[in-house]
Amino acid sequence: MPTVRQLMIDSTGKAGEYQGEEGGCWLLRPLGGGKEWEVPMGAARRATAEEERRLRPSLDTDEPEYDFEKTVQ
């Protein structure tokens, strides 16, 4: 079970922060805010350390990336 604000990658490759669960789905929110979307439980994975670094870059790096390859089946 993910923890709140944990970075997740859904089955389409879209990255978001875990917000909780509702009705058998996980709720993810885009980084920086926005409308939550639902994914079936297990249809998203935790972001790797490399993906997290790319999503939440340090001040001396480029803009964050938001889309990753589809890896969840």
DSSP file (Angstrom, degrees, kcal/mol; ACC not computed):
  #  RESIDUE AA STRUCTURE BP1 BP2  ACC     N-H-->O    O-->H-N    N-H-->O    O-->H-N    TCO  KAPPA ALPHA  PHI   PSI    X-CA   Y-CA   Z-CA
    1    1 A M              0   0    0      0, 0.0    40,-0.0     0, 0.0     0, 0.0   0.000 360.0 360.0 360.0 124.8    0.0    0.0    0.0
    2    2 A P        -     0   0    0      0, 0.0     2,-0.3     0, 0.0     3,-0.0  -0.212 360.0-122.4 -65.6 162.7    1.5    3.4   -1.0
    3    3 A T    >   -     0   0    0      1,-0.1     3,-2.1     4,-0.1    15,-0.3  -0.745  41.1 -78.8-103.3 157.4    1.8    6.2    1.5
    4    4 A V  T 3  S+     0   0    0     -2,-0.3    15,-0.2     1,-0.3     3,-0.1  -0.297 117.5  12.9 -58.1 134.7    0.2    9.6    1.0
    5    5 A R  T 3  S+     0   0    0     13,-3.5    -1,-0.3     1,-0.3     2,-0.2   0.443  89.3 146.0  74.7   5.6    2.3   11.9   -1.4
    6    6 A Q    <   -     0   0    0     -3,-2.1    12,-2.7    12,-0.3     2,-0.3  -0.515  56.2-111.6 -70.2 138.6    4.3    8.9   -2.6
    7    7 A L  E     -A   17   0A   0     10,-0.2    40,-2.4    -2,-0.2     2,-0.3  -0.562  42.6-178.8 -75.3 130.6    5.2    9.3   -6.2
    8    8 A M  E     -AB  16  46A   0      8,-3.2     8,-2.3    -2,-0.3     2,-0.5  -0.909  23.3-147.2-129.3 154.1    3.5    6.7   -8.4
    9    9 A I  E     -AB  15  45A   0     36,-2.8    36,-2.5    -2,-0.3     6,-0.2  -0.991  22.8-146.1-120.5 121.4    3.5    5.9  -12.1
   10   10 A D  E >   - B   0  44A   0      4,-2.8     3,-2.0    -2,-0.5    61,-0.4  -0.192  34.4 -90.3 -82.3 179.4    0.2    4.6  -13.5
   11   11 A S  T 3  S+     0   0    0     32,-1.2    33,-0.1     1,-0.3    -1,-0.1   0.634 126.7  54.7 -67.7 -14.0   -0.3    2.0  -16.3
   12   12 A T  T 3  S-     0   0    0      2,-0.1    -1,-0.3    58,-0.1    58,-0.2   0.496 121.0-105.8 -93.3  -5.1   -0.3    4.8  -18.9
   13   13 A G  S <  S+     0   0    0     -3,-2.0    55,-3.0     1,-0.3     2,-0.3   0.465  73.1 143.2  93.9   3.4    3.1    6.1  -17.7
   14   14 A K  B     -E   67   0B   0     53,-0.2    -4,-2.8    -5,-0.0     2,-0.3  -0.610  42.0-139.8 -81.0 135.3    1.5    9.2  -16.1
   15   15 A A  E     +A    9   0A   0     51,-1.8    16,-0.4    -2,-0.3     2,-0.3  -0.737  33.5 145.9 -97.5 142.5    3.2   10.3  -12.8
   16   16 A G  E     -A    8   0A   0     -8,-2.3    -8,-3.2    -2,-0.3     2,-0.4  -0.975  46.3 -95.4-161.5 170.7    1.3   11.5   -9.8
   17   17 A E  E     -AC   7  29A   0     12,-3.1    12,-2.1    -2,-0.3   -10,-0.2  -0.813  40.8-115.4 -96.4 134.0    1.2   11.6   -6.0
   18   18 A Y  E     + C   0  28A   0    -12,-2.7   -13,-3.5    -2,-0.4   -12,-0.3  -0.489  34.5 174.9 -66.7 131.9   -0.8    9.0   -4.1
   19   19 A Q  E     -     0   0A   0      8,-3.3     2,-0.3     1,-0.4     9,-0.2   0.593  51.2 -79.5-113.6 -19.4   -3.7   10.7   -2.2
   20   20 A G  E     - C   0  27A   0      7,-0.8     7,-3.0   -17,-0.1    -1,-0.4  -0.965  50.0 -74.5 148.6-164.6   -5.6    7.7   -0.8
   21   21 A E  E     + C   0  26A   0     -2,-0.3     2,-0.3     5,-0.2     5,-0.2  -0.961  32.4 177.2-134.3 153.4   -8.1    5.1   -1.9
   22   22 A E  E >   - C   0  25A   0      3,-2.5     3,-1.4    -2,-0.3    -2,-0.0  -0.924  69.0 -10.3-155.1 126.0  -11.8    5.1   -2.7
   23   23 A G  T 3  S-     0   0    0     -2,-0.3     3,-0.1     1,-0.3    -2,-0.0   0.832 129.0 -47.7  57.6  37.9  -14.0    2.4   -3.9
   24   24 A G  T 3  S+     0   0    0      1,-0.3    17,-1.8    16,-0.1     2,-0.3   0.584 119.1 104.0  81.2   9.4  -11.3    0.0   -4.8
   25   25 A C  E <   -CD  22  40A   0     -3,-1.4    -3,-2.5    15,-0.2     2,-0.4  -0.905  67.8-126.4-122.4 151.8   -9.2    2.6   -6.6
   26   26 A W  E     -CD  21  39A   0     13,-3.2    13,-2.2    -2,-0.3     2,-0.6  -0.774  23.6-136.4 -90.2 141.6   -6.1    4.6   -5.8
   27   27 A L  E     -CD  20  38A   0     -7,-3.0    -8,-3.3    -2,-0.4    -7,-0.8  -0.890  23.2-174.3-101.5 123.4   -6.4    8.4   -6.1
   28   28 A L  E     -CD  18  37A   0      9,-2.9     9,-2.8    -2,-0.6   -10,-0.2  -0.903   7.4-159.4-116.7 146.4   -3.4   10.1   -7.8
   29   29 A R  E     -C   17   0A   0    -12,-2.1   -12,-3.1    -2,-0.4     7,-0.2  -0.977  27.7-105.9-125.5 138.7   -2.9   13.8   -8.2
   30   30 A P    >   -     0   0    0      0, 0.0     3,-1.9     0, 0.0   -14,-0.2  -0.246  45.7 -95.7 -58.1 148.0   -0.6   15.5  -10.7
   31   31 A L  T 3  S+     0   0    0    -16,-0.4   -16,-0.0     1,-0.3    25,-0.0  -0.442 114.8  27.5 -62.6 137.2    2.6   16.9   -9.3
   32   32 A G  T 3  S-     0   0    0     -2,-0.1    -1,-0.3    -3,-0.1     2,-0.1   0.478 128.7 -75.4  86.2   2.6    2.1   20.6   -8.5
   33   33 A G  S <  S+     0   0    0     -3,-1.9     2,-0.3    -4,-0.1    -4,-0.0  -0.254  71.3 127.4 100.1 172.3   -1.7   20.1   -8.0
   34   34 A G        -     0   0    0     -2,-0.1     2,-0.3    -5,-0.1    -1,-0.1  -0.786  62.7 -23.2 129.4-173.6   -4.6   19.6  -10.2
   35   35 A K        -     0   0    0     -2,-0.3    -7,-0.0    -6,-0.1    -2,-0.0  -0.518  62.6-124.9 -76.4 131.3   -7.5   17.2  -10.5
   36   36 A E        -     0   0    0     -2,-0.3     2,-0.3    -7,-0.2    -7,-0.2  -0.332  23.1-157.3 -67.6 153.9   -7.1   13.7   -9.0
   37   37 A W  E     -D   28   0A   0     -9,-2.8    -9,-2.9    -2,-0.0     2,-0.4  -0.954  11.9-124.1-131.1 157.0   -7.6   10.7  -11.2
   38   38 A E  E     -D   27   0A   0     -2,-0.3   -11,-0.2   -11,-0.2   -17,-0.0  -0.770  22.5-179.4-102.4 142.2   -8.4    7.1  -10.2
   39   39 A V  E     -D   26   0A   0    -13,-2.2   -13,-3.2    -2,-0.4     3,-0.1  -0.992  38.6-100.7-132.2 143.4   -6.5    4.0  -11.1
   40   40 A P  E >   -D   25   0A   0      0, 0.0     3,-2.8     0, 0.0   -15,-0.2  -0.316  55.1 -87.1 -58.4 144.2   -7.5    0.4  -10.0
   41   41 A M  T 3  S+     0   0    0    -17,-1.8   -16,-0.0     1,-0.3   -20,-0.0  -0.297 119.0  20.6 -53.3 132.3   -5.5   -0.8   -7.1
   42   42 A G  T 3  S+     0   0    0      2,-0.1    -1,-0.3    -3,-0.1   -17,-0.0   0.348  93.8 105.0  88.6  -5.6   -2.3   -2.3   -8.3
   43   43 A A  S <  S+     0   0    0     -3,-2.8   -32,-1.2    30,-0.1     2,-0.3   0.183  78.0  52.5 -93.6  17.4   -2.5   -0.5  -11.7
   44   44 A A  E    S-B   10   0A   0    -34,-0.2     2,-0.3   -33,-0.1   -34,-0.2  -0.970  70.6-151.7-143.5 157.2    0.2    1.9  -10.6
   45   45 A R  E     -B    9   0A   0    -36,-2.5   -36,-2.8    -2,-0.3     2,-0.1  -0.877  30.0 -91.7-127.8 161.4    3.7    1.4   -9.3
   46   46 A R  E     -B    8   0A   0     -2,-0.3   -38,-0.3   -38,-0.2     2,-0.1  -0.461  48.4-107.9 -68.1 143.1    6.0    3.3   -7.0
   47   47 A A        -     0   0    0    -40,-2.4   -40,-0.1    -2,-0.1    -1,-0.1  -0.473  34.6-118.5 -68.7 142.3    8.4    5.6   -8.9
   48   48 A T     >  -     0   0    0     -2,-0.1     4,-2.8     1,-0.1     5,-0.2  -0.278  29.1-102.1 -72.6 167.9   12.0    4.5   -8.9
   49   49 A A  H  > S+     0   0    0      1,-0.2     4,-2.2     2,-0.2     5,-0.1   0.896 125.2  50.4 -58.7 -40.7   14.7    6.6   -7.3
   50   50 A E  H  > S+     0   0    0      2,-0.2     4,-2.0     1,-0.2    -1,-0.2   0.917 111.2  47.6 -64.7 -43.8   15.7    7.8  -10.8
   51   51 A E  H  > S+     0   0    0      1,-0.2     4,-2.4     2,-0.2    -2,-0.2   0.904 111.1  51.7 -64.3 -40.4   12.2    8.7  -11.7
   52   52 A E  H  X S+     0   0    0     -4,-2.8     4,-2.7     1,-0.2    -1,-0.2   0.907 108.1  51.6 -63.2 -40.6   11.7   10.5   -8.4
   53   53 A R  H  < S+     0   0    0     -4,-2.2    -1,-0.2     1,-0.2    -2,-0.2   0.900 112.8  46.0 -61.3 -40.3   14.9   12.5   -9.1
   54   54 A R  H  < S+     0   0    0     -4,-2.0    11,-1.2     1,-0.2    -2,-0.2   0.838 115.4  46.4 -71.2 -33.0   13.6   13.4  -12.5
   55   55 A L  H  < S+     0   0    0     -4,-2.4    -2,-0.2     1,-0.3    -1,-0.2   0.855 124.1  31.0 -78.0 -36.0   10.1   14.3  -11.1
   56   56 A R  S  < S-     0   0    0     -4,-2.7    -1,-0.3    -5,-0.2    -2,-0.1  -0.645  87.7-173.6-122.2  72.3   11.4   16.4   -8.2
   57   57 A P        -     0   0    0      0, 0.0    -3,-0.1     0, 0.0     2,-0.1  -0.202  25.8-109.0 -68.9 157.9   14.6   17.8   -9.5
   58   58 A S    >   -     0   0    0     -5,-0.1     3,-1.7     1,-0.1     0, 0.0  -0.286  41.1 -95.0 -75.2 171.9   17.0   19.8   -7.4
   59   59 A L  T 3  S+     0   0    0      1,-0.3    -1,-0.1    -2,-0.1     0, 0.0   0.713 122.0  57.3 -64.7 -20.4   17.3   23.5   -8.0
   60   60 A D  T 3  S+     0   0    0      2,-0.0    -1,-0.3     0, 0.0     2,-0.2   0.262  96.8  77.8 -97.2  13.9   20.3   23.1  -10.3
   61   61 A T  S <  S-     0   0    0     -3,-1.7    -7,-0.0     1,-0.2     0, 0.0  -0.610  83.9 -88.5-115.0 177.6   18.6   20.8  -12.8
   62   62 A D        -     0   0    0     -2,-0.2    -1,-0.2     1,-0.2     3,-0.1   0.009  62.9 -59.6 -72.4-177.0   16.1   21.2  -15.6
   63   63 A E        -     0   0    0      1,-0.1    -1,-0.2    -7,-0.1    -7,-0.1  -0.253  65.6 -95.7 -60.8 151.4   12.4   21.1  -15.5
   64   64 A P        -     0   0    0      0, 0.0     2,-0.3     0, 0.0    -9,-0.2  -0.326  31.5-129.4 -69.3 154.9   10.7   18.0  -14.1
   65   65 A E        -     0   0    0    -11,-1.2     3,-0.1   -14,-0.2     0, 0.0  -0.795  19.6-174.2-100.3 148.5    9.5   15.3  -16.5
   66   66 A Y        +     0   0    0     -2,-0.3   -51,-1.8     1,-0.1     2,-0.4   0.587  58.9  64.3-120.5 -14.4    5.9   14.0  -16.0
   67   67 A D  B     +E   14   0B   0    -53,-0.2     2,-0.3   -58,-0.1   -53,-0.2  -0.934  55.3 178.7-119.8 137.7    5.5   11.0  -18.4
   68   68 A F        -     0   0    0    -55,-3.0     3,-0.1    -2,-0.4    -2,-0.0  -0.814  39.8 -76.6-128.2 167.4    7.3    7.7  -18.3
   69   69 A E        -     0   0    0     -2,-0.3     2,-0.4     1,-0.1   -56,-0.2  -0.279  55.0 -98.2 -62.9 150.1    7.1    4.5  -20.3
   70   70 A K        +     0   0    0    -58,-0.2    -1,-0.1     1,-0.2   -59,-0.1  -0.585  59.5 149.4 -69.3 123.1    4.2    2.2  -19.7
   71   71 A T        +     0   0    0     -2,-0.4     2,-0.4   -61,-0.4    -1,-0.2   0.534  41.5  86.2-132.2 -17.9    5.5   -0.5  -17.4
   72   72 A V              0   0    0    -62,-0.3   -29,-0.1   -29,-0.1   -27,-0.0  -0.721 360.0 360.0 -89.4 135.9    2.5   -1.6  -15.3
   73   73 A Q              0   0    0     -2,-0.4    -1,-0.1   -29,-0.1   -30,-0.1   0.426 360.0 360.0-111.2 360.0    0.4   -4.3  -16.8
